[in-house]
């Protein structure tokens, strides 16, 4: 199969011949739709008016106002749907399947002052007689209040622009919506809800209309199911210091068109993300090798150059699991083609590298260039669900990564469709005991069903380092657990210190991709022996934690819990933790405190409640507290929770259990999900309990038949600071 055949084979199932023509496909791409058309001329605003009649139904019902109507539904999973002007929950690209069944116990009933309400087990929804919608806890405490929306109708009958203001408690903090924000908590001000490219070839940010709100009363997630461009303006509230004059937090959403509909789910953070995953779909489970070290090769070198880069890493003791080939390996930059002069035996090269434990991943531009290289690019007919990638696995690729820039009119829903076409096409071609890898720079809620997000190099300098952490944490709270920035060196914002700190941070994030340090070198050795030593330590620790990353990925698929979590995740009621933006939890066992400022060799770390061990020194700290710890250039501070049991890679290549001693009289435990190699839900989780009696730590595997001796080697740490083998 040659390169042209590969392009043709992309439309491998049921796509008409006309759809293969560049002009026809481009027209299909640009056709006016719900996520592309701009607003026309406007007239004065329309509001719902007063209640006229009510139509109860399963889980809620329809409330009709003078100039609009509102549909309210409480589903069996506790999620609340609301939709105005006849908008229903389906069809929706964001939903993984059909709308969940309504809660048969929830009914629409009269409320005070002419309003109506729906009382369910986990939430109460109250609608005022003029259309304000309030979500409350079962105890009657307000979580959010959405004021009646306003529409500006188009004079020519086109789509209506709309706006909705909302209020949250004064102590609440906003998190999300992913994208280019300065921290996991977006700052007060306007934030664009769009995935526009930069036009420079760097990654387009993933900004989702998903907002997580944490307050003393509880946590809730809001998803506005509308792919149009819009603006979200936030303002955090302020408490009146006992005077009773609190200022509520506010958000104002302005959309350029599309339906006025959304979902709200409330509870603990874990419950909220589980409910969100049940709606938008479980995250795709990446292959185990995807949690290793990826290196991106953008240059125009051929097969020998790839071999040289791989050998350069392995000879210097740097673990390497995948090489990503950029546009330089394509024939004229056309997607699904390979330059036969420079890569004449690509499948042979792929097999050779696989024997070394290294996979090949191919870049795929969103547009497919015309075969004569002079015409416009052709765009796949993505709305056709039958479109699949074809031929990539035959060329030796174990995965693909998409690129998008400002010249490509790729909408957010189209990005989701692109991920679907790649994932389903590769899944049909890779061996049955393997899983494909798909990475995209942009997407829409539901994209996590098909793959992860690479966020590119991001902003320059030290601010970019902080922003890269914020993006990974924010995307995790939006339901996308597998993401990470590119670690690059050189350039005007370069310098070996920043490169080392970038690599140390990325070593604890789900996706670790590095780029060439310089035009002639393939790795960190280009900075000299000292940096090479620091890189070897960081990548070695990443390799040691691979079983833990695999376990967290399985748990994310099953529960929706992010792999990288804000430090407040287990205790959102602790207000001081809500403001912590320079550290994160990796699962529930490790707290990572990256160095985000130049020249720092010590840093302050806020520890949550409980005992925490500095993994480098073994010293124990009691939280909640602020501690000042060493952060030399060779490492960043990492703490382990007392009582944690996590799987790590042993020196012999197997998996052992690393257990951190509980405080006296305390207990702990952990889960291990071994890699199964298939595309299903994987094996059952192994559950371990940890107890301490005096100087002795006892570890047991909990099974249906009772507690048993662990089947894996166990290493206990924290008793004497050095670790002991069991």
C-alpha positions, 0 to 999 in steps of 0.5 A, spaced: 500 500 500 503 506 497 501 513 500 496 515 496 492 508 497 493 510 505 489 517 503 484 513 499 483 508 505 481 513 510 474 513 508 474 505 509 467 504 510 460 507 507 463 514 504 460 516 498 465 517 492 463 525 492 465 525 499 472 524 497 473 530 492 476 536 496 471 541 494 465 537 496 469 535 503 471 542 504 464 544 503 461 539 508 466 541 513 464 548 513 457 547 512 453 552 517 451 548 523 450 549 530 457 550 532 459 554 526 454 559 524 455 567 527 449 571 529 445 576 525 442 582 526 439 583 533 432 586 536 431 587 544 432 582 549 427 576 550 426 573 557 421 568 559 416 572 563 411 569 568 409 562 569 403 560 565 402 552 566 406 546 568 406 539 565 409 534 570 413 528 568 417 523 570 423 526 574 420 533 573 417 536 568 416 542 563 414 549 566 411 554 561 412 561 562 409 567 558 415 567 552 419 560 553 418 554 557 423 550 561 424 542 562 427 540 568 429 532 569 432 529 575 436 522 573 437 516 576 444 518 577 442 524 581 444 529 575 439 534 573 438 536 566 435 543 564 433 546 557 430 552 555 425 553 549 424 546 548 431 543 548 432 536 550 438 532 553 438 529 546 441 529 541 448 530 544 455 529 542 457 530 549 453 524 552 456 517 551 449 514 550 442 515 551 440 520 556 439 516 563 432 514 566 429 519 570 428 518 577 421 515 578 421 518 586 422 525 583 416 529 582 414 536 580 410 539 586 408 546 588 413 551 591 413 557 595 411 564 592 408 561 585 414 557 584 415 549 583 420 544 585 423 537 584 425 533 591 430 528 589 435 524 594 441 527 593 439 534 590 433 539 590 431 543 584 427 550 585 424 554 579 421 561 581 415 563 578 419 568 573 424 562 571 430 562 576 433 555 577 436 554 584 440 547 586 440 546 593 443 540 597 438 535 601 438 540 607 436 546 603 443 549 602 443 553 596 449 551 591 447 555 585 442 560 583 441 561 575 437 567 573 432 567 568 436 567 561 435 572 556 435 572 548 437 576 543 433 574 537 436 575 530 431 579 525 433 575 519 430 569 523 437 566 524 440 563 531 439 567 537 445 570 542 443 568 549 446 570 556 445 567 563 447 570 570 448 565 576 450 566 583 454 561 588 455 562 595 460 567 597 465 562 600 465 558 593 471 557 588 471 556 581 475 550 577 476 549 570 474 550 564 481 547 562 484 551 557 489 557 557 488 559 564 493 561 570 491 556 575 486 550 576 482 556 579 480 561 573 481 568 575 476 573 575 474 576 569 472 573 562 474 567 559 473 565 552 469 558 551 473 556 544 478 552 541 481 557 536 488 555 534 494 560 535 496 560 527 503 558 529 503 551 529 502 550 537 497 546 540 490 549 540 487 550 547 482 545 550 477 549 553 470 546 555 464 549 558 465 545 564 465 548 571 466 545 578 464 549 584 467 548 591 464 551 597 462 549 604 455 547 602 458 542 597 461 541 590 457 541 584 459 541 576 455 545 571 456 543 564 453 547 559 451 543 553 452 548 547 458 547 542 458 555 540 463 560 541 462 564 548 465 568 554 464 566 561 466 572 566 467 570 573 467 573 579 469 570 586 465 572 592 467 575 599 464 574 606 462 579 610 466 577 616 460 576 620 457 582 618 452 578 614 453 582 608 456 577 604 457 578 596 456 572 592 460 569 587 457 570 580 458 567 573 455 570 566 455 566 560 454 569 553 453 564 547 453 566 540 447 561 539 445 554 540 441 551 545 440 553 552 441 547 556 445 543 561 447 539 566 448 540 574 451 534 578 452 535 586 456 531 592 463 530 594 468 531 588 469 523 587 461 523 587 461 529 582 466 526 577 463 519 577 456 522 575 459 526 570 463 520 567 456 516 567 454 522 562 460 524 558 463 517 558 468 513 561 475 515 559 479 511 554 484 507 557 491 508 554 496 502 553 501 501 559 507 504 554 503 510 554 505 512 561 512 512 559 517 517 556 515 519 549 520 523 545 517 527 539 522 527 533 520 533 528 526 533 524 526 531 516 531 525 518 530 518 516 530 512 519 537 512 521 536 518 524 530 515 528 535 509 530 540 514 532 535 518 537 533 511 540 540 509 541 542 516 544 537 515 550 538 507 551 546 508 551 545 514 556 541 510 561 534 514 559 528 510 559 524 511 552 517 508 550 515 511 544 518 516 538 513 521 535 514 522 528 512 529 526 510 532 519 518 531 517 516 524 516 510 525 511 510 525 504 509 533 502 506 534 509 500 530 507 496 526 512 497 518 512 503 518 507 510 517 508 516 519 505 518 513 501 525 516 500 527 517 507 522 511 510 523 506 505 522 500 510 517 503 516 514 497 518 521 494 519 523 499 523 517 499 527 518 492 529 526 493 530 524 498 535 518 494 538 523 489 540 527 495 544 521 496 548 519 503 543 513 504 539 512 509 533 506 514 533 505 518 527 502 525 527 496 526 523 494 533 521 487 535 521 487 536 513 489 532 508 492 535 502 490 534 495 495 529 491 497 534 486 500 538 492 497 545 489 490 544 491 486 546 497 486 541 503 481 536 503 477 535 510 474 528 512 466 528 512 467 527 520 459 528 521 459 521 518 460 516 524 462 511 519 469 515 517 475 511 520 482 511 520 485 506 516 492 503 514 496 506 520 497 500 524 499 496 518 505 501 517 507 500 524 504 505 528 501 504 535 498 511 535 497 517 532 497 525 535 493 530 531 495 537 530 491 543 529 493 550 527 489 557 526 488 555 518 484 549 520 477 551 521 476 545 526 470 546 531 470 543 538 465 537 536 469 536 530 475 535 534 471 530 538 469 526 531 476 526 529 478 523 535 473 518 534 475 516 527 482 515 529 480 511 536 475 506 532 480 505 526 486 504 530 482 499 535 480 495 529 487 494 526 491 493 532 492 486 535 487 484 540 491 484 546 493 491 545 490 498 545 491 504 541 493 511 543 490 517 540 492 524 542 489 531 540 490 538 542 483 540 542 476 537 543 469 537 547 466 533 553 466 526 550 473 527 547 476 523 553 472 517 550 477 516 545 484 519 547 488 524 551 490 531 550 497 534 549 497 541 550 504 543 546 509 547 549 504 552 552 507 559 554 514 561 554 518 561 560 517 560 568 509 562 567 508 557 562 511 552 567 506 554 572 500 554 566 502 547 564 500 544 571 494 548 571 492 545 565 493 538 567 489 539 573 483 543 570 482 538 564 482 532 570 476 536 573 473 536 566 473 529 566 480 528 561 485 525 566 490 523 560 494 529 559 500 533 559 505 538 556 511 538 552 518 538 555 522 542 550 529 546 551 533 551 548 530 557 545 530 564 548 526 562 554 531 556 555 536 555 560 538 548 563 534 550 569 528 551 566 528 545 562 530 540 568 524 543 572 519 542 566 522 535 566 521 534 573 514 536 573 512 532 567 515 526 570 509 526 575 504 528 570 500 522 566 503 524 559 510 525 559 513 528 552 519 531 551 522 534 544 529 535 542 534 540 546 537 542 539 537 542 532 542 536 532 541 533 539 535 528 541 535 529 548 537 532 554 545 530 553 545 536 549 545 540 556 551 537 558 553 531 563 550 535 569 543 536 566 543 529 563 544 526 570 538 530 573 534 527 567 536 520 568 533 521 575 527 524 573 526 519 568 528 513 572 523 515 577 517 515 572 519 508 570 519 506 577 512 509 578 509 506 571 505 500 575 502 506 579 500 510 573 497 504 570 493 503 576 490 510 576 488 510 569 484 504 570 481 507 576 480 513 572 476 509 567 472 506 572 470 512 577 472 518 573 476 520 578 482 524 575 489 522 576 492 528 577 488 532 583 488 538 587 490 538 594 483 539 596 480 533 593 479 529 599 477 535 603 474 540 600 471 543 606 478 545 608 478 552 605 486 553 605 487 547 601 482 550 595 487 556 594 493 552 593 495 552 586 503 550 586 502 543 588 497 537 586 496 530 588 498 524 584 492 519 586 491 519 593 498 516 595 503 522 593 503 529 593 508 533 588 510 540 589 514 542 583 519 548 583 515 553 579 520 559 580 527 560 578 533 559 582 529 556 588 533 551 592 527 550 597 520 551 597 514 552 602 509 546 601 502 546 604 500 539 607 493 536 608 491 533 614 495 527 616 502 524 616 506 525 610 513 523 609 518 526 604 520 521 600 527 523 599 529 523 606 524 519 609 522 525 614 515 525 617 511 531 617 504 532 621 499 536 617 495 540 616 501 545 616 506 549 612 513 546 611 519 549 608 523 543 605 529 542 600 528 543 593 535 542 590 536 542 582 536 534 582 529 533 585 523 536 587 519 535 593 514 529 593 511 526 599 507 520 601 501 519 605 502 515 611 499 508 610 499 508 603 500 502 599 502 503 591 505 499 586 512 500 583 517 497 579 522 493 582 529 492 580 528 486 577 522 489 572 516 486 576 511 489 581 512 490 588 508 494 593 511 500 596 508 501 603 509 507 607 508 506 615 501 509 618 502 513 624 502 509 631 495 506 632 492 508 625 491 504 618 491 505 611 491 501 604 491 501 597 489 498 590 493 495 585 490 494 578 495 490 574 496 491 566 491 486 563 493 488 555 486 488 553 481 493 551 476 491 556 475 494 563 481 490 565 482 485 571 479 486 578 483 491 583 487 488 588 485 491 595 491 491 600 490 493 608 495 496 612 495 496 620 501 498 625 502 495 631 508 498 635 514 498 630 510 492 626 507 494 620 502 488 617 500 488 610 494 484 608 490 483 601 483 483 602 479 478 598 472 475 598 475 469 602 478 474 607 485 477 609 491 473 605 498 474 605 500 479 599 502 475 593 507 481 591 513 483 594 512 488 600 517 494 601 515 498 608 518 505 608 517 510 613 519 506 619 527 508 619 527 512 613 531 507 609 526 502 608 525 495 609 524 489 605 518 484 607 
